[in-house]
Every structure is written in C-alpha cells, then in structure tokens.
Amino acid sequence: MAPLGTPQNKTLESQITMFITCFIVGMCVFIPYSGIWHSFDVALWGSLVATISEFFFFPDDSLLIPTCGGAAMQFALWRHGFSYWG
C-alpha cells in the first residue's frame, strides 16, 4: 500500500477523464434546479474537488470522493443562495 499523498498508478489522462465526467454529470443534474450559470459553478467546484481528492487521498476512496465533491457542491450552492436544508 502506498503512503498518504502519493499517486498510485494514476495518470494525467485518468485525472482529466474523471474531471470531465464529473463535470458533465454535475451539469446534467443541476441545470433543472439552478439554471446554467449556477450549475456551471457547482459542477466545476464539485468535479475539481473530487478529482483532487481522488488523486491525493486514501486508496479506498469510494467514501472520500463523493463526500468531498458533495461538500464542495453544497458550498457552491450555498454561495449562490440555494440550500437543500431549508
């Protein structure tokens, strides 16, 4: 097992693919709820944080990636005045 903070067979191509995929899915999910410009910001921050967390953190990242990406998207929504919590 590689120590924390070292990439494990992670290539630039895989990181770019993950970012693009997360961004497209984020745009498709948030456009009906918050419009095109807010969706762009939310999808951008969520995909960027998810890609960075996938590159740097633990090998078992099936919990960490969605948590970090979701927190970034919630923060971006909160910045625009949207909230799912009321």
Phi and psi restraints in degrees (range 20) as a CNS / XPLOR table:
assign (resid 1 and name C) (resid 2 and name N)
       (resid 2 and name CA) (resid 2 and name C) 1.0 -78.8 20.0 2
assign (resid 2 and name N) (resid 2 and name CA)
       (resid 2 and name C) (resid 3 and name N) 1.0 147.9 20.0 2
assign (resid 2 and name C) (resid 3 and name N)
       (resid 3 and name CA) (resid 3 and name C) 1.0 -69.9 20.0 2
assign (resid 3 and name N) (resid 3 and name CA)
       (resid 3 and name C) (resid 4 and name N) 1.0 164.3 20.0 2
assign (resid 3 and name C) (resid 4 and name N)
       (resid 4 and name CA) (resid 4 and name C) 1.0 -58.8 20.0 2
assign (resid 4 and name N) (resid 4 and name CA)
       (resid 4 and name C) (resid 5 and name N) 1.0 134.0 20.0 2
assign (resid 4 and name C) (resid 5 and name N)
       (resid 5 and name CA) (resid 5 and name C) 1.0 93.0 20.0 2
assign (resid 5 and name N) (resid 5 and name CA)
       (resid 5 and name C) (resid 6 and name N) 1.0 1.0 20.0 2
assign (resid 5 and name C) (resid 6 and name N)
       (resid 6 and name CA) (resid 6 and name C) 1.0 -111.4 20.0 2
assign (resid 6 and name N) (resid 6 and name CA)
       (resid 6 and name C) (resid 7 and name N) 1.0 133.4 20.0 2
assign (resid 6 and name C) (resid 7 and name N)
       (resid 7 and name CA) (resid 7 and name C) 1.0 -68.2 20.0 2
assign (resid 7 and name N) (resid 7 and name CA)
       (resid 7 and name C) (resid 8 and name N) 1.0 142.5 20.0 2
assign (resid 7 and name C) (resid 8 and name N)
       (resid 8 and name CA) (resid 8 and name C) 1.0 -115.0 20.0 2
assign (resid 8 and name N) (resid 8 and name CA)
       (resid 8 and name C) (resid 9 and name N) 1.0 95.1 20.0 2
assign (resid 8 and name C) (resid 9 and name N)
       (resid 9 and name CA) (resid 9 and name C) 1.0 55.6 20.0 2
assign (resid 9 and name N) (resid 9 and name CA)
       (resid 9 and name C) (resid 10 and name N) 1.0 37.5 20.0 2
assign (resid 9 and name C) (resid 10 and name N)
       (resid 10 and name CA) (resid 10 and name C) 1.0 -104.3 20.0 2
assign (resid 10 and name N) (resid 10 and name CA)
       (resid 10 and name C) (resid 11 and name N) 1.0 121.6 20.0 2
assign (resid 10 and name C) (resid 11 and name N)
       (resid 11 and name CA) (resid 11 and name C) 1.0 -102.6 20.0 2
assign (resid 11 and name N) (resid 11 and name CA)
       (resid 11 and name C) (resid 12 and name N) 1.0 165.0 20.0 2
assign (resid 11 and name C) (resid 12 and name N)
       (resid 12 and name CA) (resid 12 and name C) 1.0 -61.9 20.0 2
assign (resid 12 and name N) (resid 12 and name CA)
       (resid 12 and name C) (resid 13 and name N) 1.0 -38.2 20.0 2
assign (resid 12 and name C) (resid 13 and name N)
       (resid 13 and name CA) (resid 13 and name C) 1.0 -62.6 20.0 2
assign (resid 13 and name N) (resid 13 and name CA)
       (resid 13 and name C) (resid 14 and name N) 1.0 -40.7 20.0 2
assign (resid 13 and name C) (resid 14 and name N)
       (resid 14 and name CA) (resid 14 and name C) 1.0 -68.7 20.0 2
assign (resid 14 and name N) (resid 14 and name CA)
       (resid 14 and name C) (resid 15 and name N) 1.0 -35.1 20.0 2
assign (resid 14 and name C) (resid 15 and name N)
       (resid 15 and name CA) (resid 15 and name C) 1.0 -69.1 20.0 2
assign (resid 15 and name N) (resid 15 and name CA)
       (resid 15 and name C) (resid 16 and name N) 1.0 -41.3 20.0 2
assign (resid 15 and name C) (resid 16 and name N)
       (resid 16 and name CA) (resid 16 and name C) 1.0 -64.7 20.0 2
assign (resid 16 and name N) (resid 16 and name CA)
       (resid 16 and name C) (resid 17 and name N) 1.0 -41.3 20.0 2
assign (resid 16 and name C) (resid 17 and name N)
       (resid 17 and name CA) (resid 17 and name C) 1.0 -63.1 20.0 2
assign (resid 17 and name N) (resid 17 and name CA)
       (resid 17 and name C) (resid 18 and name N) 1.0 -42.5 20.0 2
assign (resid 17 and name C) (resid 18 and name N)
       (resid 18 and name CA) (resid 18 and name C) 1.0 -64.2 20.0 2
assign (resid 18 and name N) (resid 18 and name CA)
       (resid 18 and name C) (resid 19 and name N) 1.0 -44.0 20.0 2
assign (resid 18 and name C) (resid 19 and name N)
       (resid 19 and name CA) (resid 19 and name C) 1.0 -60.6 20.0 2
assign (resid 19 and name N) (resid 19 and name CA)
       (resid 19 and name C) (resid 20 and name N) 1.0 -47.9 20.0 2
assign (resid 19 and name C) (resid 20 and name N)
       (resid 20 and name CA) (resid 20 and name C) 1.0 -63.5 20.0 2
assign (resid 20 and name N) (resid 20 and name CA)
       (resid 20 and name C) (resid 21 and name N) 1.0 -43.2 20.0 2
assign (resid 20 and name C) (resid 21 and name N)
       (resid 21 and name CA) (resid 21 and name C) 1.0 -63.7 20.0 2
assign (resid 21 and name N) (resid 21 and name CA)
       (resid 21 and name C) (resid 22 and name N) 1.0 -46.2 20.0 2
assign (resid 21 and name C) (resid 22 and name N)
       (resid 22 and name CA) (resid 22 and name C) 1.0 -62.5 20.0 2
assign (resid 22 and name N) (resid 22 and name CA)
       (resid 22 and name C) (resid 23 and name N) 1.0 -39.3 20.0 2
assign (resid 22 and name C) (resid 23 and name N)
       (resid 23 and name CA) (resid 23 and name C) 1.0 -65.8 20.0 2
assign (resid 23 and name N) (resid 23 and name CA)
       (resid 23 and name C) (resid 24 and name N) 1.0 -44.8 20.0 2
assign (resid 23 and name C) (resid 24 and name N)
       (resid 24 and name CA) (resid 24 and name C) 1.0 -64.7 20.0 2
assign (resid 24 and name N) (resid 24 and name CA)
       (resid 24 and name C) (resid 25 and name N) 1.0 -44.4 20.0 2
assign (resid 24 and name C) (resid 25 and name N)
       (resid 25 and name CA) (resid 25 and name C) 1.0 -64.4 20.0 2
assign (resid 25 and name N) (resid 25 and name CA)
       (resid 25 and name C) (resid 26 and name N) 1.0 -41.7 20.0 2
assign (resid 25 and name C) (resid 26 and name N)
       (resid 26 and name CA) (resid 26 and name C) 1.0 -61.6 20.0 2
assign (resid 26 and name N) (resid 26 and name CA)
       (resid 26 and name C) (resid 27 and name N) 1.0 -41.0 20.0 2
assign (resid 26 and name C) (resid 27 and name N)
       (resid 27 and name CA) (resid 27 and name C) 1.0 -64.2 20.0 2
assign (resid 27 and name N) (resid 27 and name CA)
       (resid 27 and name C) (resid 28 and name N) 1.0 -43.3 20.0 2
assign (resid 27 and name C) (resid 28 and name N)
       (resid 28 and name CA) (resid 28 and name C) 1.0 -64.5 20.0 2
assign (resid 28 and name N) (resid 28 and name CA)
       (resid 28 and name C) (resid 29 and name N) 1.0 -34.4 20.0 2
assign (resid 28 and name C) (resid 29 and name N)
       (resid 29 and name CA) (resid 29 and name C) 1.0 -76.5 20.0 2
assign (resid 29 and name N) (resid 29 and name CA)
       (resid 29 and name C) (resid 30 and name N) 1.0 -42.2 20.0 2
assign (resid 29 and name C) (resid 30 and name N)
       (resid 30 and name CA) (resid 30 and name C) 1.0 -93.5 20.0 2
assign (resid 30 and name N) (resid 30 and name CA)
       (resid 30 and name C) (resid 31 and name N) 1.0 -15.0 20.0 2
assign (resid 30 and name C) (resid 31 and name N)
       (resid 31 and name CA) (resid 31 and name C) 1.0 -58.5 20.0 2
assign (resid 31 and name N) (resid 31 and name CA)
       (resid 31 and name C) (resid 32 and name N) 1.0 -43.8 20.0 2
assign (resid 31 and name C) (resid 32 and name N)
       (resid 32 and name CA) (resid 32 and name C) 1.0 -65.0 20.0 2
assign (resid 32 and name N) (resid 32 and name CA)
       (resid 32 and name C) (resid 33 and name N) 1.0 -24.6 20.0 2
assign (resid 32 and name C) (resid 33 and name N)
       (resid 33 and name CA) (resid 33 and name C) 1.0 -93.5 20.0 2
assign (resid 33 and name N) (resid 33 and name CA)
       (resid 33 and name C) (resid 34 and name N) 1.0 -35.6 20.0 2
assign (resid 33 and name C) (resid 34 and name N)
       (resid 34 and name CA) (resid 34 and name C) 1.0 -132.0 20.0 2
assign (resid 34 and name N) (resid 34 and name CA)
       (resid 34 and name C) (resid 35 and name N) 1.0 7.8 20.0 2
assign (resid 34 and name C) (resid 35 and name N)
       (resid 35 and name CA) (resid 35 and name C) 1.0 84.6 20.0 2
assign (resid 35 and name N) (resid 35 and name CA)
       (resid 35 and name C) (resid 36 and name N) 1.0 170.5 20.0 2
assign (resid 35 and name C) (resid 36 and name N)
       (resid 36 and name CA) (resid 36 and name C) 1.0 -70.0 20.0 2
assign (resid 36 and name N) (resid 36 and name CA)
       (resid 36 and name C) (resid 37 and name N) 1.0 -42.2 20.0 2
assign (resid 36 and name C) (resid 37 and name N)
       (resid 37 and name CA) (resid 37 and name C) 1.0 -74.7 20.0 2
assign (resid 37 and name N) (resid 37 and name CA)
       (resid 37 and name C) (resid 38 and name N) 1.0 -40.1 20.0 2
assign (resid 37 and name C) (resid 38 and name N)
       (resid 38 and name CA) (resid 38 and name C) 1.0 -67.4 20.0 2
assign (resid 38 and name N) (resid 38 and name CA)
       (resid 38 and name C) (resid 39 and name N) 1.0 -38.0 20.0 2
assign (resid 38 and name C) (resid 39 and name N)
       (resid 39 and name CA) (resid 39 and name C) 1.0 -63.5 20.0 2
assign (resid 39 and name N) (resid 39 and name CA)
       (resid 39 and name C) (resid 40 and name N) 1.0 -38.5 20.0 2
assign (resid 39 and name C) (resid 40 and name N)
       (resid 40 and name CA) (resid 40 and name C) 1.0 -60.2 20.0 2
assign (resid 40 and name N) (resid 40 and name CA)
       (resid 40 and name C) (resid 41 and name N) 1.0 -46.6 20.0 2
assign (resid 40 and name C) (resid 41 and name N)
       (resid 41 and name CA) (resid 41 and name C) 1.0 -64.5 20.0 2
assign (resid 41 and name N) (resid 41 and name CA)
       (resid 41 and name C) (resid 42 and name N) 1.0 -45.3 20.0 2
assign (resid 41 and name C) (resid 42 and name N)
       (resid 42 and name CA) (resid 42 and name C) 1.0 -63.9 20.0 2
assign (resid 42 and name N) (resid 42 and name CA)
       (resid 42 and name C) (resid 43 and name N) 1.0 -47.1 20.0 2
assign (resid 42 and name C) (resid 43 and name N)
       (resid 43 and name CA) (resid 43 and name C) 1.0 -66.1 20.0 2
assign (resid 43 and name N) (resid 43 and name CA)
       (resid 43 and name C) (resid 44 and name N) 1.0 -37.6 20.0 2
assign (resid 43 and name C) (resid 44 and name N)
       (resid 44 and name CA) (resid 44 and name C) 1.0 -63.2 20.0 2
assign (resid 44 and name N) (resid 44 and name CA)
       (resid 44 and name C) (resid 45 and name N) 1.0 -50.6 20.0 2
assign (resid 44 and name C) (resid 45 and name N)
       (resid 45 and name CA) (resid 45 and name C) 1.0 -66.7 20.0 2
assign (resid 45 and name N) (resid 45 and name CA)
       (resid 45 and name C) (resid 46 and name N) 1.0 -41.9 20.0 2
assign (resid 45 and name C) (resid 46 and name N)
       (resid 46 and name CA) (resid 46 and name C) 1.0 -63.4 20.0 2
assign (resid 46 and name N) (resid 46 and name CA)
       (resid 46 and name C) (resid 47 and name N) 1.0 -44.8 20.0 2
assign (resid 46 and name C) (resid 47 and name N)
       (resid 47 and name CA) (resid 47 and name C) 1.0 -70.8 20.0 2
assign (resid 47 and name N) (resid 47 and name CA)
       (resid 47 and name C) (resid 48 and name N) 1.0 -35.1 20.0 2
assign (resid 47 and name C) (resid 48 and name N)
       (resid 48 and name CA) (resid 48 and name C) 1.0 -66.0 20.0 2
assign (resid 48 and name N) (resid 48 and name CA)
       (resid 48 and name C) (resid 49 and name N) 1.0 -46.9 20.0 2
assign (resid 48 and name C) (resid 49 and name N)
       (resid 49 and name CA) (resid 49 and name C) 1.0 -67.4 20.0 2
assign (resid 49 and name N) (resid 49 and name CA)
       (resid 49 and name C) (resid 50 and name N) 1.0 -39.6 20.0 2
assign (resid 49 and name C) (resid 50 and name N)
       (resid 50 and name CA) (resid 50 and name C) 1.0 -64.1 20.0 2
assign (resid 50 and name N) (resid 50 and name CA)
       (resid 50 and name C) (resid 51 and name N) 1.0 -40.2 20.0 2
assign (resid 50 and name C) (resid 51 and name N)
       (resid 51 and name CA) (resid 51 and name C) 1.0 -67.1 20.0 2
assign (resid 51 and name N) (resid 51 and name CA)
       (resid 51 and name C) (resid 52 and name N) 1.0 -43.0 20.0 2
assign (resid 51 and name C) (resid 52 and name N)
       (resid 52 and name CA) (resid 52 and name C) 1.0 -65.9 20.0 2
assign (resid 52 and name N) (resid 52 and name CA)
       (resid 52 and name C) (resid 53 and name N) 1.0 -41.8 20.0 2
assign (resid 52 and name C) (resid 53 and name N)
       (resid 53 and name CA) (resid 53 and name C) 1.0 -67.3 20.0 2
assign (resid 53 and name N) (resid 53 and name CA)
       (resid 53 and name C) (resid 54 and name N) 1.0 -33.5 20.0 2
assign (resid 53 and name C) (resid 54 and name N)
       (resid 54 and name CA) (resid 54 and name C) 1.0 -67.4 20.0 2
assign (resid 54 and name N) (resid 54 and name CA)
       (resid 54 and name C) (resid 55 and name N) 1.0 -32.8 20.0 2
assign (resid 54 and name C) (resid 55 and name N)
       (resid 55 and name CA) (resid 55 and name C) 1.0 -76.4 20.0 2
assign (resid 55 and name N) (resid 55 and name CA)
       (resid 55 and name C) (resid 56 and name N) 1.0 -38.3 20.0 2
assign (resid 55 and name C) (resid 56 and name N)
       (resid 56 and name CA) (resid 56 and name C) 1.0 -100.3 20.0 2
assign (resid 56 and name N) (resid 56 and name CA)
       (resid 56 and name C) (resid 57 and name N) 1.0 -23.2 20.0 2
assign (resid 56 and name C) (resid 57 and name N)
       (resid 57 and name CA) (resid 57 and name C) 1.0 -99.1 20.0 2
assign (resid 57 and name N) (resid 57 and name CA)
       (resid 57 and name C) (resid 58 and name N) 1.0 -165.9 20.0 2
assign (resid 57 and name C) (resid 58 and name N)
       (resid 58 and name CA) (resid 58 and name C) 1.0 -53.0 20.0 2
assign (resid 58 and name N) (resid 58 and name CA)
       (resid 58 and name C) (resid 59 and name N) 1.0 155.5 20.0 2
assign (resid 58 and name C) (resid 59 and name N)
       (resid 59 and name CA) (resid 59 and name C) 1.0 -64.1 20.0 2
assign (resid 59 and name N) (resid 59 and name CA)
       (resid 59 and name C) (resid 60 and name N) 1.0 -34.4 20.0 2
assign (resid 59 and name C) (resid 60 and name N)
       (resid 60 and name CA) (resid 60 and name C) 1.0 -88.3 20.0 2
assign (resid 60 and name N) (resid 60 and name CA)
       (resid 60 and name C) (resid 61 and name N) 1.0 84.9 20.0 2
assign (resid 60 and name C) (resid 61 and name N)
       (resid 61 and name CA) (resid 61 and name C) 1.0 -104.8 20.0 2
assign (resid 61 and name N) (resid 61 and name CA)
       (resid 61 and name C) (resid 62 and name N) 1.0 18.3 20.0 2
assign (resid 61 and name C) (resid 62 and name N)
       (resid 62 and name CA) (resid 62 and name C) 1.0 -73.1 20.0 2
assign (resid 62 and name N) (resid 62 and name CA)
       (resid 62 and name C) (resid 63 and name N) 1.0 -17.1 20.0 2
assign (resid 62 and name C) (resid 63 and name N)
       (resid 63 and name CA) (resid 63 and name C) 1.0 -99.8 20.0 2
assign (resid 63 and name N) (resid 63 and name CA)
       (resid 63 and name C) (resid 64 and name N) 1.0 -37.4 20.0 2
assign (resid 63 and name C) (resid 64 and name N)
       (resid 64 and name CA) (resid 64 and name C) 1.0 -72.9 20.0 2
assign (resid 64 and name N) (resid 64 and name CA)
       (resid 64 and name C) (resid 65 and name N) 1.0 -42.5 20.0 2
assign (resid 64 and name C) (resid 65 and name N)
       (resid 65 and name CA) (resid 65 and name C) 1.0 -62.0 20.0 2
assign (resid 65 and name N) (resid 65 and name CA)
       (resid 65 and name C) (resid 66 and name N) 1.0 -52.2 20.0 2
assign (resid 65 and name C) (resid 66 and name N)
       (resid 66 and name CA) (resid 66 and name C) 1.0 -65.0 20.0 2
assign (resid 66 and name N) (resid 66 and name CA)
       (resid 66 and name C) (resid 67 and name N) 1.0 -33.7 20.0 2
assign (resid 66 and name C) (resid 67 and name N)
       (resid 67 and name CA) (resid 67 and name C) 1.0 -66.3 20.0 2
assign (resid 67 and name N) (resid 67 and name CA)
       (resid 67 and name C) (resid 68 and name N) 1.0 -47.7 20.0 2
assign (resid 67 and name C) (resid 68 and name N)
       (resid 68 and name CA) (resid 68 and name C) 1.0 -66.5 20.0 2
assign (resid 68 and name N) (resid 68 and name CA)
       (resid 68 and name C) (resid 69 and name N) 1.0 -45.2 20.0 2
assign (resid 68 and name C) (resid 69 and name N)
       (resid 69 and name CA) (resid 69 and name C) 1.0 -63.8 20.0 2
assign (resid 69 and name N) (resid 69 and name CA)
       (resid 69 and name C) (resid 70 and name N) 1.0 -41.7 20.0 2
assign (resid 69 and name C) (resid 70 and name N)
       (resid 70 and name CA) (resid 70 and name C) 1.0 -66.3 20.0 2
assign (resid 70 and name N) (resid 70 and name CA)
       (resid 70 and name C) (resid 71 and name N) 1.0 -38.6 20.0 2
assign (resid 70 and name C) (resid 71 and name N)
       (resid 71 and name CA) (resid 71 and name C) 1.0 -64.5 20.0 2
assign (resid 71 and name N) (resid 71 and name CA)
       (resid 71 and name C) (resid 72 and name N) 1.0 -40.3 20.0 2
assign (resid 71 and name C) (resid 72 and name N)
       (resid 72 and name CA) (resid 72 and name C) 1.0 -65.2 20.0 2
assign (resid 72 and name N) (resid 72 and name CA)
       (resid 72 and name C) (resid 73 and name N) 1.0 -40.5 20.0 2
assign (resid 72 and name C) (resid 73 and name N)
       (resid 73 and name CA) (resid 73 and name C) 1.0 -68.1 20.0 2
assign (resid 73 and name N) (resid 73 and name CA)
       (resid 73 and name C) (resid 74 and name N) 1.0 -38.1 20.0 2
assign (resid 73 and name C) (resid 74 and name N)
       (resid 74 and name CA) (resid 74 and name C) 1.0 -64.6 20.0 2
assign (resid 74 and name N) (resid 74 and name CA)
       (resid 74 and name C) (resid 75 and name N) 1.0 -39.8 20.0 2
assign (resid 74 and name C) (resid 75 and name N)
       (resid 75 and name CA) (resid 75 and name C) 1.0 -64.8 20.0 2
assign (resid 75 and name N) (resid 75 and name CA)
       (resid 75 and name C) (resid 76 and name N) 1.0 -41.9 20.0 2
assign (resid 75 and name C) (resid 76 and name N)
       (resid 76 and name CA) (resid 76 and name C) 1.0 -64.7 20.0 2
assign (resid 76 and name N) (resid 76 and name CA)
       (resid 76 and name C) (resid 77 and name N) 1.0 -40.5 20.0 2
assign (resid 76 and name C) (resid 77 and name N)
       (resid 77 and name CA) (resid 77 and name C) 1.0 -64.1 20.0 2
assign (resid 77 and name N) (resid 77 and name CA)
       (resid 77 and name C) (resid 78 and name N) 1.0 -41.0 20.0 2
assign (resid 77 and name C) (resid 78 and name N)
       (resid 78 and name CA) (resid 78 and name C) 1.0 -62.8 20.0 2
assign (resid 78 and name N) (resid 78 and name CA)
       (resid 78 and name C) (resid 79 and name N) 1.0 -38.2 20.0 2
assign (resid 78 and name C) (resid 79 and name N)
       (resid 79 and name CA) (resid 79 and name C) 1.0 -61.7 20.0 2
assign (resid 79 and name N) (resid 79 and name CA)
       (resid 79 and name C) (resid 80 and name N) 1.0 -33.0 20.0 2
assign (resid 79 and name C) (resid 80 and name N)
       (resid 80 and name CA) (resid 80 and name C) 1.0 -90.0 20.0 2
assign (resid 80 and name N) (resid 80 and name CA)
       (resid 80 and name C) (resid 81 and name N) 1.0 3.1 20.0 2
assign (resid 80 and name C) (resid 81 and name N)
       (resid 81 and name CA) (resid 81 and name C) 1.0 89.9 20.0 2
assign (resid 81 and name N) (resid 81 and name CA)
       (resid 81 and name C) (resid 82 and name N) 1.0 8.2 20.0 2
assign (resid 81 and name C) (resid 82 and name N)
       (resid 82 and name CA) (resid 82 and name C) 1.0 -97.8 20.0 2
assign (resid 82 and name N) (resid 82 and name CA)
       (resid 82 and name C) (resid 83 and name N) 1.0 143.5 20.0 2
assign (resid 82 and name C) (resid 83 and name N)
       (resid 83 and name CA) (resid 83 and name C) 1.0 -151.7 20.0 2
assign (resid 83 and name N) (resid 83 and name CA)
       (resid 83 and name C) (resid 84 and name N) 1.0 138.3 20.0 2
assign (resid 83 and name C) (resid 84 and name N)
       (resid 84 and name CA) (resid 84 and name C) 1.0 -88.6 20.0 2
assign (resid 84 and name N) (resid 84 and name CA)
       (resid 84 and name C) (resid 85 and name N) 1.0 -3.8 20.0 2
assign (resid 84 and name C) (resid 85 and name N)
       (resid 85 and name CA) (resid 85 and name C) 1.0 -101.0 20.0 2
assign (resid 85 and name N) (resid 85 and name CA)
       (resid 85 and name C) (resid 86 and name N) 1.0 8.6 20.0 2
